[in-house]
C-alpha cells in the first residue's frame, strides 16, 4: 500500500477499525481490476467524508490506475 495511505490508515482511531481493515482489503490483489480497486477505495473515502484520506487515495489512484476510457 502507498506509504502515505499506510500512515493515514495507521493513524485512524480504534473507533474506525472497520475503515482501517476495509481500506487494506480493498487495495489488496483480488478479483477486481486495479482500476476497480482504486475506484472502490475512492468511493469509500468520499462516502466516509474523510478529506485527508480522500485526497491521499485520489492522488495514489492517479499514479496506479489507468485513466478511464
HELIX and SHEET records of a PDB file:
HELIX    1   1 UNK A    3  UNK A   11  1                                   9    
HELIX    2   2 UNK A   14  UNK A   16  5                                   3    
HELIX    3   3 UNK A   17  UNK A   27  1                                  11    
HELIX    4   4 UNK A   34  UNK A   47  1                                  14    
HELIX    5   5 UNK A   51  UNK A   64  1                                  14    
END                                                                             
